[in-house]
Amino acid sequence: MPLLAEEEAGSVEEVLDYYQKGVAAGEEALGPDGFEEYAGRFWGFLETRPYMRARAGLAAVLWRLGQHQKAIDHYQAMRKLNPNDNQGIRYVLAGHLLARDDIKALRKLLKQHEDDGAAAWLYTRALLAFRENDPGAGKLAEEAWLANSHVPGVLSGKQPLVASIDGYITLGGEDEAADHVEENGQAWQATPGAVAWLAEVTRKLKPRRRN
Protein backbone atom coordinates (compact mmCIF):
# COMPACT_ATOMS: atom_id res chain seq x y z
CA MET A 1 0.00 0.00 0.00
CA PRO A 2 2.64 2.65 0.82
CA LEU A 3 4.31 2.29 -2.56
CA LEU A 4 1.03 3.11 -4.33
CA ALA A 5 0.02 5.90 -1.98
CA GLU A 6 0.98 8.85 -4.13
CA GLU A 7 -0.67 7.39 -7.23
CA GLU A 8 -3.91 6.50 -5.47
CA ALA A 9 -4.39 9.47 -3.16
CA GLY A 10 -5.99 12.72 -4.23
CA SER A 11 -4.18 15.02 -1.81
CA VAL A 12 -0.96 15.16 0.16
CA GLU A 13 -2.99 14.70 3.34
CA GLU A 14 -4.34 11.42 1.97
CA VAL A 15 -0.81 10.35 1.09
CA LEU A 16 0.20 11.13 4.66
CA ASP A 17 -2.63 8.95 5.94
CA TYR A 18 -1.54 6.06 3.69
CA TYR A 19 2.02 6.18 4.97
CA GLN A 20 0.98 6.55 8.59
CA LYS A 21 -1.18 3.45 8.26
CA GLY A 22 1.67 1.63 6.53
CA VAL A 23 4.08 2.45 9.34
CA ALA A 24 1.54 1.44 11.98
CA ALA A 25 0.90 -1.86 10.19
CA GLY A 26 4.63 -2.52 10.01
CA GLU A 27 5.11 -1.81 13.69
CA GLU A 28 2.31 -4.19 14.56
CA ALA A 29 3.61 -6.92 12.26
CA LEU A 30 7.18 -6.74 13.54
CA GLY A 31 6.32 -6.17 17.18
CA PRO A 32 8.77 -5.10 19.90
CA ASP A 33 10.68 -8.36 19.59
CA GLY A 34 11.23 -7.82 15.88
CA PHE A 35 12.58 -4.32 16.39
CA GLU A 36 14.93 -5.57 19.07
CA GLU A 37 16.12 -8.52 17.01
CA TYR A 38 16.67 -6.67 13.73
CA ALA A 39 17.94 -3.32 15.08
CA GLY A 40 21.23 -2.31 13.49
CA ARG A 41 20.71 -4.45 10.38
CA PHE A 42 17.07 -3.80 9.60
CA TRP A 43 17.17 -3.84 5.81
CA GLY A 44 18.87 -7.22 5.83
CA PHE A 45 15.56 -8.94 6.57
CA LEU A 46 12.82 -8.95 3.93
CA GLU A 47 10.03 -8.68 6.48
CA THR A 48 11.30 -5.26 7.58
CA ARG A 49 11.38 -3.64 4.15
CA PRO A 50 7.71 -2.68 3.75
CA TYR A 51 7.95 -0.88 7.08
CA MET A 52 11.16 0.91 6.10
CA ARG A 53 9.72 1.98 2.74
CA ALA A 54 6.57 3.26 4.41
CA ARG A 55 8.54 5.19 7.00
CA ALA A 56 10.71 6.78 4.33
CA GLY A 57 7.54 7.80 2.50
CA LEU A 58 6.07 9.20 5.70
CA ALA A 59 9.18 11.29 6.35
CA ALA A 60 9.13 12.64 2.80
CA VAL A 61 5.50 13.72 3.07
CA LEU A 62 6.05 15.31 6.48
CA TRP A 63 8.87 17.37 4.99
CA ARG A 64 6.63 18.42 2.11
CA LEU A 65 3.99 19.53 4.60
CA GLY A 66 6.49 21.70 6.44
CA GLN A 67 6.84 19.39 9.44
CA HIS A 68 10.58 19.41 8.99
CA GLN A 69 11.80 18.30 12.40
CA LYS A 70 9.40 15.36 12.45
CA ALA A 71 10.71 14.29 9.04
CA ILE A 72 14.32 14.54 10.19
CA ASP A 73 13.53 12.58 13.35
CA HIS A 74 12.12 9.74 11.24
CA TYR A 75 15.17 9.70 8.97
CA GLN A 76 17.54 9.70 11.94
CA ALA A 77 15.63 6.85 13.58
CA MET A 78 15.77 4.83 10.35
CA ARG A 79 19.52 5.24 10.20
CA LYS A 80 19.81 3.88 13.73
CA LEU A 81 17.75 0.87 12.74
CA ASN A 82 19.88 0.34 9.64
CA PRO A 83 23.30 2.09 9.79
CA ASN A 84 24.31 0.56 6.44
CA ASP A 85 21.61 2.80 4.94
CA ASN A 86 20.72 0.62 1.96
CA GLN A 87 17.89 3.02 1.14
CA GLY A 88 20.18 6.03 0.78
CA ILE A 89 18.43 7.96 3.52
CA ARG A 90 21.64 9.91 4.13
CA TYR A 91 21.37 11.75 0.82
CA VAL A 92 17.94 13.18 1.61
CA LEU A 93 18.81 13.81 5.24
CA ALA A 94 21.98 15.72 4.35
CA GLY A 95 20.06 18.14 2.17
CA HIS A 96 17.41 18.65 4.82
CA LEU A 97 19.98 19.32 7.53
CA LEU A 98 21.69 21.84 5.30
CA ALA A 99 18.38 23.53 4.47
CA ARG A 100 17.73 23.92 8.20
CA ASP A 101 21.30 25.09 8.80
CA ASP A 102 21.95 22.25 11.23
CA ILE A 103 25.63 22.15 10.34
CA LYS A 104 26.70 20.23 13.43
CA ALA A 105 24.41 17.31 12.59
CA LEU A 106 25.37 17.52 8.92
CA ARG A 107 29.09 17.32 9.69
CA LYS A 108 28.48 14.27 11.85
CA LEU A 109 26.54 12.63 9.03
CA LEU A 110 29.19 13.44 6.43
CA LYS A 111 31.92 12.04 8.65
CA GLN A 112 30.07 8.74 8.93
CA HIS A 113 30.31 8.30 5.14
CA GLU A 114 33.58 10.04 4.26
CA ASP A 115 34.32 7.69 1.35
CA ASP A 116 30.91 8.02 -0.31
CA GLY A 117 31.44 9.06 -3.92
CA ALA A 118 27.79 9.40 -4.93
CA ALA A 119 26.93 12.56 -6.83
CA ALA A 120 24.36 13.68 -4.25
CA TRP A 121 26.94 13.35 -1.49
CA LEU A 122 29.61 15.24 -3.41
CA TYR A 123 27.26 18.07 -4.32
CA THR A 124 26.19 18.42 -0.69
CA ARG A 125 29.82 18.62 0.40
CA ALA A 126 30.47 21.25 -2.28
CA LEU A 127 27.50 23.34 -1.16
CA LEU A 128 28.55 23.21 2.47
CA ALA A 129 32.07 24.29 1.49
CA PHE A 130 30.69 27.19 -0.56
CA ARG A 131 28.51 28.36 2.32
CA GLU A 132 31.53 28.39 4.61
CA ASN A 133 33.83 30.11 2.10
CA ASP A 134 36.08 27.07 2.07
CA PRO A 135 38.88 27.54 -0.51
CA GLY A 136 38.42 23.91 -1.51
CA ALA A 137 34.80 24.43 -2.56
CA GLY A 138 35.64 24.72 -6.25
CA LYS A 139 37.54 21.44 -6.25
CA LEU A 140 34.63 19.71 -4.52
CA ALA A 141 32.25 21.13 -7.12
CA GLU A 142 34.44 19.75 -9.90
CA GLU A 143 34.44 16.30 -8.32
CA ALA A 144 30.67 16.45 -7.97
CA TRP A 145 30.28 17.50 -11.60
CA LEU A 146 32.42 14.59 -12.74
CA ALA A 147 30.03 12.28 -10.89
CA ASN A 148 26.99 13.89 -12.53
CA SER A 149 27.31 16.77 -14.99
CA HIS A 150 23.56 17.43 -15.23
CA VAL A 151 22.99 18.86 -11.75
CA PRO A 152 24.07 22.48 -12.46
CA GLY A 153 21.74 22.68 -15.45
CA VAL A 154 18.79 21.21 -13.59
CA LEU A 155 19.37 23.50 -10.60
CA SER A 156 19.47 26.58 -12.83
CA GLY A 157 16.41 25.52 -14.80
CA LYS A 158 18.32 25.17 -18.06
CA GLN A 159 17.71 21.43 -18.08
CA PRO A 160 14.34 19.83 -17.33
CA LEU A 161 13.62 17.45 -14.48
CA VAL A 162 13.76 13.98 -15.99
CA ALA A 163 12.16 11.34 -13.81
CA SER A 164 13.29 7.73 -13.73
CA ILE A 165 11.16 5.58 -16.00
CA ASP A 166 11.49 2.32 -14.11
CA GLY A 167 12.11 3.56 -10.57
CA TYR A 168 15.84 2.95 -10.79
CA ILE A 169 18.34 5.81 -10.83
CA THR A 170 21.00 5.98 -13.56
CA LEU A 171 24.36 6.90 -12.07
CA GLY A 172 25.52 10.06 -13.79
CA GLY A 173 22.19 10.37 -15.57
CA GLU A 174 19.57 13.08 -15.87
CA ASP A 175 17.23 11.17 -13.58
CA GLU A 176 19.88 11.09 -10.85
CA ALA A 177 20.32 14.85 -11.22
CA ALA A 178 16.57 15.38 -11.01
CA ASP A 179 16.37 13.22 -7.91
CA HIS A 180 19.09 15.26 -6.21
CA VAL A 181 17.48 18.58 -7.10
CA GLU A 182 14.04 17.46 -5.96
CA GLU A 183 15.42 16.36 -2.61
CA ASN A 184 18.11 18.99 -2.05
CA GLY A 185 17.25 21.89 -4.33
CA GLN A 186 15.81 23.85 -1.42
CA ALA A 187 19.22 23.99 0.25
CA TRP A 188 20.84 25.24 -2.96
CA GLN A 189 18.20 27.88 -3.62
CA ALA A 190 18.36 29.07 0.00
CA THR A 191 22.09 29.78 -0.32
CA PRO A 192 22.63 33.15 -2.05
CA GLY A 193 24.81 32.83 -5.13
CA ALA A 194 25.26 29.07 -4.85
CA VAL A 195 23.51 28.04 -8.07
CA ALA A 196 25.31 30.69 -10.14
CA TRP A 197 28.63 29.78 -8.53
CA LEU A 198 28.16 26.10 -9.34
CA ALA A 199 27.30 26.89 -12.95
CA GLU A 200 30.40 29.07 -13.29
CA VAL A 201 32.93 26.69 -11.72
CA THR A 202 31.70 23.76 -13.80
CA ARG A 203 31.05 25.62 -17.08
CA LYS A 204 34.30 24.64 -18.82
CA LEU A 205 34.77 21.20 -17.33
CA LYS A 206 35.02 18.14 -19.51
CA PRO A 207 34.18 14.54 -18.54
CA ARG A 208 37.03 12.22 -17.64
CA ARG A 209 38.19 10.02 -20.47
CA ARG A 210 37.19 6.41 -20.12
CA ASN A 211 39.98 3.87 -20.44
C-alpha positions as CSV (number, residue, x, y, z in Angstrom):
1,M,0.0,0.0,0.0
2,P,2.6,2.6,0.8
3,L,4.3,2.3,-2.6
4,L,1.0,3.1,-4.3
5,A,0.0,5.9,-2.0
6,E,1.0,8.8,-4.1
7,E,-0.7,7.4,-7.2
8,E,-3.9,6.5,-5.5
9,A,-4.4,9.5,-3.2
10,G,-6.0,12.7,-4.2
11,S,-4.2,15.0,-1.8
12,V,-1.0,15.2,0.2
13,E,-3.0,14.7,3.3
14,E,-4.3,11.4,2.0
15,V,-0.8,10.4,1.1
16,L,0.2,11.1,4.7
17,D,-2.6,9.0,5.9
18,Y,-1.5,6.1,3.7
19,Y,2.0,6.2,5.0
20,Q,1.0,6.6,8.6
21,K,-1.2,3.4,8.3
22,G,1.7,1.6,6.5
23,V,4.1,2.5,9.3
24,A,1.5,1.4,12.0
25,A,0.9,-1.9,10.2
26,G,4.6,-2.5,10.0
27,E,5.1,-1.8,13.7
28,E,2.3,-4.2,14.6
29,A,3.6,-6.9,12.3
30,L,7.2,-6.7,13.5
31,G,6.3,-6.2,17.2
32,P,8.8,-5.1,19.9
33,D,10.7,-8.4,19.6
34,G,11.2,-7.8,15.9
35,F,12.6,-4.3,16.4
36,E,14.9,-5.6,19.1
37,E,16.1,-8.5,17.0
38,Y,16.7,-6.7,13.7
39,A,17.9,-3.3,15.1
40,G,21.2,-2.3,13.5
41,R,20.7,-4.5,10.4
42,F,17.1,-3.8,9.6
43,W,17.2,-3.8,5.8
44,G,18.9,-7.2,5.8
45,F,15.6,-8.9,6.6
46,L,12.8,-9.0,3.9
47,E,10.0,-8.7,6.5
48,T,11.3,-5.3,7.6
49,R,11.4,-3.6,4.2
50,P,7.7,-2.7,3.7
51,Y,7.9,-0.9,7.1
52,M,11.2,0.9,6.1
53,R,9.7,2.0,2.7
54,A,6.6,3.3,4.4
55,R,8.5,5.2,7.0
56,A,10.7,6.8,4.3
57,G,7.5,7.8,2.5
58,L,6.1,9.2,5.7
59,A,9.2,11.3,6.3
60,A,9.1,12.6,2.8
61,V,5.5,13.7,3.1
62,L,6.0,15.3,6.5
63,W,8.9,17.4,5.0
64,R,6.6,18.4,2.1
65,L,4.0,19.5,4.6
66,G,6.5,21.7,6.4
67,Q,6.8,19.4,9.4
68,H,10.6,19.4,9.0
69,Q,11.8,18.3,12.4
70,K,9.4,15.4,12.4
71,A,10.7,14.3,9.0
72,I,14.3,14.5,10.2
73,D,13.5,12.6,13.4
74,H,12.1,9.7,11.2
75,Y,15.2,9.7,9.0
76,Q,17.5,9.7,11.9
77,A,15.6,6.9,13.6
78,M,15.8,4.8,10.4
79,R,19.5,5.2,10.2
80,K,19.8,3.9,13.7
81,L,17.7,0.9,12.7
82,N,19.9,0.3,9.6
83,P,23.3,2.1,9.8
84,N,24.3,0.6,6.4
85,D,21.6,2.8,4.9
86,N,20.7,0.6,2.0
87,Q,17.9,3.0,1.1
88,G,20.2,6.0,0.8
89,I,18.4,8.0,3.5
90,R,21.6,9.9,4.1
91,Y,21.4,11.8,0.8
92,V,17.9,13.2,1.6
93,L,18.8,13.8,5.2
94,A,22.0,15.7,4.4
95,G,20.1,18.1,2.2
96,H,17.4,18.7,4.8
97,L,20.0,19.3,7.5
98,L,21.7,21.8,5.3
99,A,18.4,23.5,4.5
100,R,17.7,23.9,8.2
101,D,21.3,25.1,8.8
102,D,22.0,22.3,11.2
103,I,25.6,22.2,10.3
104,K,26.7,20.2,13.4
105,A,24.4,17.3,12.6
106,L,25.4,17.5,8.9
107,R,29.1,17.3,9.7
108,K,28.5,14.3,11.9
109,L,26.5,12.6,9.0
110,L,29.2,13.4,6.4
111,K,31.9,12.0,8.6
112,Q,30.1,8.7,8.9
113,H,30.3,8.3,5.1
114,E,33.6,10.0,4.3
115,D,34.3,7.7,1.4
116,D,30.9,8.0,-0.3
117,G,31.4,9.1,-3.9
118,A,27.8,9.4,-4.9
119,A,26.9,12.6,-6.8
120,A,24.4,13.7,-4.3
121,W,26.9,13.4,-1.5
122,L,29.6,15.2,-3.4
123,Y,27.3,18.1,-4.3
124,T,26.2,18.4,-0.7
125,R,29.8,18.6,0.4
126,A,30.5,21.3,-2.3
127,L,27.5,23.3,-1.2
128,L,28.6,23.2,2.5
129,A,32.1,24.3,1.5
130,F,30.7,27.2,-0.6
131,R,28.5,28.4,2.3
132,E,31.5,28.4,4.6
133,N,33.8,30.1,2.1
134,D,36.1,27.1,2.1
135,P,38.9,27.5,-0.5
136,G,38.4,23.9,-1.5
137,A,34.8,24.4,-2.6
138,G,35.6,24.7,-6.2
139,K,37.5,21.4,-6.2
140,L,34.6,19.7,-4.5
141,A,32.3,21.1,-7.1
142,E,34.4,19.8,-9.9
143,E,34.4,16.3,-8.3
144,A,30.7,16.4,-8.0
145,W,30.3,17.5,-11.6
146,L,32.4,14.6,-12.7
147,A,30.0,12.3,-10.9
148,N,27.0,13.9,-12.5
149,S,27.3,16.8,-15.0
150,H,23.6,17.4,-15.2
151,V,23.0,18.9,-11.8
152,P,24.1,22.5,-12.5
153,G,21.7,22.7,-15.5
154,V,18.8,21.2,-13.6
155,L,19.4,23.5,-10.6
156,S,19.5,26.6,-12.8
157,G,16.4,25.5,-14.8
158,K,18.3,25.2,-18.1
159,Q,17.7,21.4,-18.1
160,P,14.3,19.8,-17.3
161,L,13.6,17.5,-14.5
162,V,13.8,14.0,-16.0
163,A,12.2,11.3,-13.8
164,S,13.3,7.7,-13.7
165,I,11.2,5.6,-16.0
166,D,11.5,2.3,-14.1
167,G,12.1,3.6,-10.6
168,Y,15.8,2.9,-10.8
169,I,18.3,5.8,-10.8
170,T,21.0,6.0,-13.6
171,L,24.4,6.9,-12.1
172,G,25.5,10.1,-13.8
173,G,22.2,10.4,-15.6
174,E,19.6,13.1,-15.9
175,D,17.2,11.2,-13.6
176,E,19.9,11.1,-10.9
177,A,20.3,14.8,-11.2
178,A,16.6,15.4,-11.0
179,D,16.4,13.2,-7.9
180,H,19.1,15.3,-6.2
181,V,17.5,18.6,-7.1
182,E,14.0,17.5,-6.0
183,E,15.4,16.4,-2.6
184,N,18.1,19.0,-2.1
185,G,17.3,21.9,-4.3
186,Q,15.8,23.9,-1.4
187,A,19.2,24.0,0.3
188,W,20.8,25.2,-3.0
189,Q,18.2,27.9,-3.6
190,A,18.4,29.1,0.0
191,T,22.1,29.8,-0.3
192,P,22.6,33.2,-2.0
193,G,24.8,32.8,-5.1
194,A,25.3,29.1,-4.8
195,V,23.5,28.0,-8.1
196,A,25.3,30.7,-10.1
197,W,28.6,29.8,-8.5
198,L,28.2,26.1,-9.3
199,A,27.3,26.9,-12.9
200,E,30.4,29.1,-13.3
201,V,32.9,26.7,-11.7
202,T,31.7,23.8,-13.8
203,R,31.1,25.6,-17.1
204,K,34.3,24.6,-18.8
205,L,34.8,21.2,-17.3
206,K,35.0,18.1,-19.5
207,P,34.2,14.5,-18.5
208,R,37.0,12.2,-17.6
209,R,38.2,10.0,-20.5
210,R,37.2,6.4,-20.1
211,N,40.0,3.9,-20.4
